[in-house]
């Protein structure tokens, strides 16, 4: 199963969004989105519902890897 970084990039690209556009919708910087996609950091948990809605209404748990 792909990890968060792969799924995030896949969903973003499927929506036709650049990192800058996604960042603008979330109120974060483009470098922050880049760090998420490279696995250098992760979004604040409070952003997950907005991130999910922005990327097509997928439930936030899709982004969380099974433990």
Secondary structure, 3 states (H helix, E strand, C coil): CCCHHHHHHHHHHHCCCCHHHHHHHHCCCHHHHHHHHHCCCCCCHHHHHHHHHHCCCCCHHHHCCCC
